[in-house]
């Protein structure tokens, strides 16, 4: 018992020492923010407080927020051109951030998967393959294309990007129903479950954070960001009985193959329909860290 009390006392002491040197406080709340070309005023008390809640959450979830900044440097250059090519505002990349923290392996308890946290049925509806061997929800480019199709469909229904964004969480059926029941058009004016009510403000606060992390006291050295790793796409239109052996034939190991192709979910690729797949093989030279290869995607962060 005494030993447990001693360990607990030591833990409290160390914690106090760590935080003693940190300034803890709140942060300024902007009067307005921009999202997808729309100005959103934060002067109404509830709009202001909802934004502040998410901003504070981001500011004090240190480990996750730091990882998001580092991952964004790698994945935003992949996501942004796809959004642009599909006519989706660039700000929707922040939706992917709040969905998955830009963790390519993210899987929710409800079985939503990948950067865009697509559910199996939604993924299939928008053209993705979801099987035991291949799950394209984990394929960054293809999942982004599927998310674009959803968002475009939502915008065509609501003619409003903020409402389209919230529908990504609540569902178009729910948003359309509540528009009629509550006699409002903007999703942020609706009474919704907590997760959906917070959703847009999480996106807005995340955008503000990533665009200017210094504002919330974050600073990351240039060589701490994650570098981009070039890959060569190998076309496969046949079956692969042993992916580990196949990976070795490409000059990499099985772990590296899975790291760059999370969508390959088994040790084999049966491919009975002889579908064409593009498998990313990383440049072995790029896998060795070199600070000179790091390109800062957001110039503000340099």
N, C-alpha and C positions, 0 to 999 in steps of 0.2 A: 504494500500500500504506500509506504513512504517513498519507494522508488518511483512509483507512478506519479506521485505528487511532485517529486523532484523533477521528473521529465517534463511534466505539464508546466511547472514554474519556469523551467529553462526555455521551453517553447514560447511562453508568453514574453519572457525577457528578450529573446532574440527578435520576436515580432515587433515589440516596442522599439527596439534599437533600429530595426530596418525602417520603420515608418516615422521615426523621430526626425529624420533628416528630410522628409518629404513634405511639401506643401500640399495640403488637402483643401480643396475649395470648389466652388461652382464656377461656371464659365458663362461669358456673355451670350445672350440669346439674340440672334439676328431679328430685325424687324420683318424681314421677308427673305424668302429663298426661291431659287429657280429650279424647276424640274421639267424637263422635256419641252422647254420653250414657254412654260406657264409660270407666272409669278404667283407664289403662294404667300399670302400675308400671315404673319404670326402675331398680330396685335391682339387678336381675340384671346382671352385668358386661357381657354382650353387648348387652342392651337399652340400657344406659347409653352404651356406646361407639358404637353405631349411631346413636343420637340425636345424640351429640356430633359425629360426622362430618358429618352434614347441617347442624347448627347452625353449625359452623365454615365449611362451604362457603358458606352463605348470608351469614355475617358478612363474609367476605373476597372475595365476588364483588360488589364495590361497585356498579358501574354497573348490572348486572342487577337487583340488589336494590332500588336506588333507583327504577328504572323500574317495578318490580312495585308498589311502594307508591303511586306516582303513578297507575298504570293501575287499581289496585284501587279507587281513589276514584271512578273513572268506571264501571267494569264490575260491581262488586259489587252496586250498587243494581238492576242489570238481572237478574243471576243469582239473587240471594237469593229474590225472590218466586216465581220459577219452581220452585226447589227446595222451598220451603214448600208451594206448591200441589200438588206431586206427592208430598208426604210423605217427602221426602229430607232428612236432617239438614243443617242449615246449614253444618256443617264441610266438606261436600263441595265447597264453593267453592274450598277450598285444593287440592283435587285438580286443578281446572282450572288453578290457578296453576303447579303443578309440571309439568303437561303442556305448557303453552305459554308460560309467563311472562306470560300475559294478552296475548299478541301476536295480534291478530285475523287476521293473515296467516300465522301459523305453518304450516309444511309440513315434515314430517320426511323423511329419506331413504327411509323405508319408505312414504311417501305418506300418512301420517296428517295430517289437516288441521284447522285452526281452533283455537279456545280449548280444546276438549275432545279434540283430536287423534284424531278418529275415522277409522278405516280405511274405504275405500269400501264394502266388503261389509257391515261393521257398520252404517254409516250407512243404507244401503238397507234392511237388516233392520229397523231401527227407524224407518222411514218418511221418510227424507230423500231428496231428489232429488240425484243426483250425475251430471251430464252435462258436456259441454264448455262449455255456455252457462250452466248453473245448478249451483252446488255449495253445497248448503245446510249443509254442514259448517262453512262460514264465516259462516253466519247465526247470530248469538249466541243469539237466543231459541229458534230451532228446534233448534239443536245441543244446547242445554241441555235441552230437552224430550227429545231422543233419549238423551242421557246419563242422564237420570232413569229412562227406561224400562229401560236396561241395568242400572242400579244397583238398581232395584226388583226386577228379575228375579234378580239375584245375591243380594240379601238374602233373597228367598223361598226360594232354594236353601240358603243357609248360615245364615240366621237370626242373622247377625253382621255388623255394619257394617264392622269392620276387615278381615275376610276378603273381604267384597264389594269393598272398596276395592282390595285387592291384586289381586283377580281382574280389575280394570279394566286392569291392566298385563299380568298373566300369562295371563289367559283363564280362564273358568270350567272348561273341560275340564282344563287343567293343574292348577288348584287342587284340583278334585275327585279327580283321579288321585293327587295327592301326599298328600291326606288319607288315602287308603286305603293307600298304600305306606309312608307314614311314621308312621301311627297317631297323628296329631295333628289337631286341628281348627283352631286359630288359625294363620293364614298366617304370622305373625311367628315361629312355632316351626318352620317348615319350612325345609329346605335347598333354596334356589331359586337361580336365576342371579342375579348381582350386582344387576342393575337391579330385579328383582322383590323381592329381599331388602331393598333400600334403600327401596323405594317408600313403604311406610307411614311410615317415619321421616322421609322427605323431607316428607310431608304434615304430620306432627306438628311438625316443626321450623319449617316455613313458617307454620303456624298461630300458633306462639309468637312468631315474628318479626313478622308483620303485626299481631297484637293488641297487641304492645308493642315497637316497633322501637327505642325508647330503650335497652332492655335490652342490645342489641347495639351501642349507640353511634351509632345512626342518628337524625338529626333533619332534618326537612324543613319549611321555612317554609310557612305557610298558603297563600300565593299561588304556591307552586311546584307544588301539586297540580294535576292536570288537571281542568278544570271539565266539568260535564255539558253536553252540547249537545242541546237539544230538537230533535225532528224531527217532520215531518208525514208520515203514511203515505199514499201515493197508491196507489190500487187500479188495477192493470193486469190486464186479462183478454184482451188482444189482443197482436199482435206489435208489436215496435218495431224498425224496420229500422236505425236509427242512434241509438244511445244517447247519443252526444255531442250531437247535435242536440236530442234529447228533453230532455236535461239543461238545455240552454240555455232551452228553453221553460218549464222549471220554475224558472228564475232562478238556476241554479248552473252550474258547468262540469263537464266529464266527470270530471276528477280528483276533484272533491268528491263526485260521484255514486258513484264507485268506492270512495272512502274510507268512505262510510257504508253501502255495499252491496257488501261484499267478495265476497259470494256470486254476484254477476253477473260471470261469468268471460269474457265475450266482448264485442265491440263492438255486438252486436245481441241481441235476445231474440225468437227465432223463435216460440216458444209455439204449436206446431201443435195442441195439445189445448185451447187457450184456457183454460189453467189460471189461477186468480186468484193474483196476486202482490201483496204490499204492499212498495212501494219507499219507503225513507226519504229524505225531502228535508230537509236540515238548515236550521234557522232561521239565516238569514244574520246576524242580530243577535248570536246566540250564538257565531258563529265569530270574533267580535272579542273578544280576551281582556279580561276585566274581573274583577279580584280580588274584587269585591263579589258576583260570581255563584258563586264557589267555595263549595261546601258540603262540609265535612269529614265523610266517611261514618263514619269510626272516631273517636269523640270523644277517645280516648286520644292521637291524633296531633295534637290542637290545642295 
